[in-house]
Amino acid sequence: MKGFTLWFTGLSGSGKTTLSKGVERILMERGCKVEVLDGDVVRTNLSKGLGFSREDRDTNIRRIGFVCSLLTRNDVIAIAAAISPYRAIREENRQLIGRFVEVYCECPLEILIDRDAKGLYRKALAGDIKNFTGIDDPYEPPKNPEVAVHTGKETVQESVARIIRSLEALGYIKPDAHVQEETLSA
């Protein structure tokens, strides 16, 4: 199987990490080589010291894109789960990588604020966190993502199923006749 990059984008709390882990599990069960690059983990390790200016955010997303391009060309499925707020840098990564599938995790801001386990939205709205994406820093949603999931109204299972079905329909992975119905029912 040829490698490709599955790029999850969306606001903080929209489900990128949760969905990437669900997709990773299914792909690994199908015998695929998969590597997840989670935005928070990359910031701690590969991009330590970067702040949240536009330039630093772009540098972080370019670094993730570069690692994804290396994995993809070596026939690994790279899964990136990072806010990646700016459309131009996502498109730059699409051009660099080639085999690129953008997954937009769409969720209304009011739901994100309600489910905010880390309290980040509350702090940003109070002015305690500056340059918070979706509050006082922009997020540019994809214009034509290959997959859009609506995590404010879909279950995790439904969103994962939509992503897997889309990857099959796009020809990136083969349909698995042995997949249990409850795994991909949606």
C-alpha positions as CSV (number, residue, x, y, z in Angstrom):
1,M,0.0,0.0,0.0
2,K,1.2,3.5,-0.9
3,G,1.6,6.0,1.9
4,F,-0.5,9.1,2.3
5,T,-1.2,11.8,4.8
6,L,-4.5,12.2,6.6
7,W,-4.5,15.8,7.9
8,F,-7.0,16.6,10.6
9,T,-7.8,20.3,11.1
10,G,-10.3,22.1,13.3
11,L,-10.5,24.2,16.4
12,S,-9.3,23.1,19.8
13,G,-11.5,20.5,21.2
14,S,-13.2,19.6,17.9
15,G,-12.1,15.9,18.1
16,K,-8.9,15.8,16.0
17,T,-6.9,13.7,18.5
18,T,-9.8,11.4,19.4
19,L,-10.7,10.7,15.8
20,S,-7.1,10.3,14.7
21,K,-6.7,7.6,17.3
22,G,-9.9,5.9,16.2
23,V,-8.8,5.9,12.5
24,E,-5.3,4.8,13.5
25,R,-6.8,1.7,15.4
26,I,-8.8,0.6,12.4
27,L,-5.9,1.1,9.9
28,M,-3.6,-0.8,12.1
29,E,-6.1,-3.6,12.4
30,R,-6.1,-3.8,8.6
31,G,-2.3,-4.2,8.7
32,C,-1.3,-0.7,7.6
33,K,1.8,1.1,8.8
34,V,0.5,4.2,10.6
35,E,2.1,7.1,12.5
36,V,0.2,9.8,14.3
37,L,1.6,13.3,14.8
38,D,-0.5,15.0,17.4
39,G,-0.2,18.8,17.5
40,D,0.3,18.9,21.3
41,V,2.9,16.2,21.3
42,V,4.8,17.7,18.3
43,R,4.8,21.1,20.1
44,T,6.3,19.5,23.2
45,N,9.1,17.7,21.3
46,L,9.7,18.8,17.7
47,S,8.6,22.4,18.1
48,K,9.6,23.1,21.6
49,G,10.3,26.8,22.1
50,L,7.9,28.0,19.5
51,G,5.2,30.5,20.6
52,F,1.8,31.2,19.1
53,S,2.6,34.1,16.7
54,R,1.5,33.5,13.1
55,E,5.1,32.9,12.1
56,D,5.6,30.3,14.9
57,R,2.3,28.5,14.1
58,D,3.4,28.4,10.4
59,T,6.8,26.9,11.4
60,N,5.1,24.3,13.5
61,I,2.7,23.2,10.8
62,R,5.5,23.2,8.2
63,R,7.5,20.9,10.5
64,I,4.6,18.5,10.8
65,G,4.1,18.6,7.1
66,F,7.8,17.8,6.4
67,V,7.7,14.8,8.7
68,C,4.4,13.7,7.1
69,S,6.1,14.0,3.6
70,L,8.9,11.7,4.8
71,L,6.5,9.1,6.2
72,T,4.3,9.3,3.1
73,R,7.1,8.7,0.6
74,N,8.2,5.7,2.7
75,D,4.7,4.1,2.4
76,V,3.5,5.0,5.9
77,I,0.1,6.5,6.5
78,A,0.9,9.7,8.4
79,I,-1.9,11.1,10.5
80,A,-1.5,14.7,11.5
81,A,-3.9,16.1,14.1
82,A,-3.2,19.8,14.6
83,I,-5.3,22.9,14.6
84,S,-3.3,24.2,11.6
85,P,-5.4,27.4,11.5
86,Y,-4.2,28.9,8.2
87,R,-5.4,27.6,4.9
88,A,-2.3,28.7,3.0
89,I,0.1,26.5,5.1
90,R,-2.2,23.5,4.8
91,E,-2.2,23.9,1.0
92,E,1.6,24.3,1.1
93,N,1.7,20.9,2.9
94,R,-0.7,19.4,0.4
95,Q,1.6,20.5,-2.4
96,L,4.7,19.1,-0.6
97,I,3.2,15.8,0.3
98,G,1.0,15.1,-2.7
99,R,-1.0,12.2,-1.4
100,F,-2.9,14.3,1.1
101,V,-6.4,13.9,2.5
102,E,-7.8,16.9,4.5
103,V,-10.3,16.1,7.3
104,Y,-12.2,19.1,8.6
105,C,-13.4,18.5,12.2
106,E,-16.2,21.1,12.3
107,C,-17.9,21.9,15.6
108,P,-19.8,25.0,16.6
109,L,-17.9,27.3,19.0
110,E,-20.7,27.1,21.7
111,I,-20.3,23.3,21.8
112,L,-16.5,23.6,22.0
113,I,-16.9,26.0,24.9
114,D,-19.3,23.6,26.7
115,R,-17.0,20.6,26.3
116,D,-13.8,22.5,27.1
117,A,-12.1,20.0,29.4
118,K,-8.9,22.0,29.7
119,G,-10.7,25.3,30.4
120,L,-8.8,27.0,27.5
121,Y,-11.8,28.7,26.0
122,R,-12.9,30.1,29.3
123,K,-9.4,31.5,29.9
124,A,-9.2,32.9,26.3
125,L,-12.7,34.6,26.7
126,A,-11.5,36.1,30.0
127,G,-8.4,37.5,28.3
128,D,-6.0,35.2,30.2
129,I,-4.8,33.5,27.0
130,K,-3.9,35.7,24.1
131,N,-3.9,34.7,20.4
132,F,-6.2,31.7,21.0
133,T,-7.4,30.3,17.7
134,G,-11.1,30.8,17.2
135,I,-11.4,33.5,19.9
136,D,-8.9,36.3,19.2
137,D,-6.9,34.6,16.5
138,P,-8.4,33.5,13.2
139,Y,-9.2,29.9,12.0
140,E,-9.6,29.5,8.3
141,P,-11.7,26.5,7.6
142,P,-11.0,24.4,4.5
143,K,-12.9,25.3,1.4
144,N,-12.9,21.8,-0.1
145,P,-11.8,19.2,2.4
146,E,-11.9,15.6,1.2
147,V,-13.8,14.7,4.4
148,A,-15.8,16.9,6.7
149,V,-17.1,15.5,10.0
150,H,-19.5,17.3,12.3
151,T,-18.3,16.4,15.7
152,G,-20.9,18.5,17.5
153,K,-23.7,16.2,16.2
154,E,-22.0,13.0,15.2
155,T,-20.6,10.4,17.6
156,V,-16.9,9.5,17.5
157,Q,-17.9,6.2,15.9
158,E,-20.0,7.9,13.2
159,S,-17.1,10.3,12.3
160,V,-14.5,7.6,12.2
161,A,-16.8,5.5,10.0
162,R,-17.2,8.5,7.6
163,I,-13.5,9.0,7.4
164,I,-12.8,5.3,6.7
165,R,-15.5,5.1,4.1
166,S,-14.1,8.3,2.4
167,L,-10.6,6.8,2.4
168,E,-12.0,3.7,0.7
169,A,-14.0,5.7,-1.8
170,L,-11.0,7.8,-2.7
171,G,-8.9,4.7,-3.3
172,Y,-6.4,5.2,-0.5
173,I,-7.4,2.0,1.4
174,K,-9.1,-1.1,0.3
175,P,-12.5,-1.9,1.7
176,D,-12.4,-4.5,4.4
177,A,-15.1,-7.1,3.9
178,H,-14.4,-8.4,7.5
179,V,-15.1,-5.1,9.2
180,Q,-17.8,-5.6,11.8
181,E,-21.0,-3.6,11.1
182,E,-20.9,-1.9,14.5
183,T,-17.4,-0.5,13.7
184,L,-18.6,1.2,10.5
185,S,-22.3,1.8,11.0
186,A,-23.3,5.3,10.3
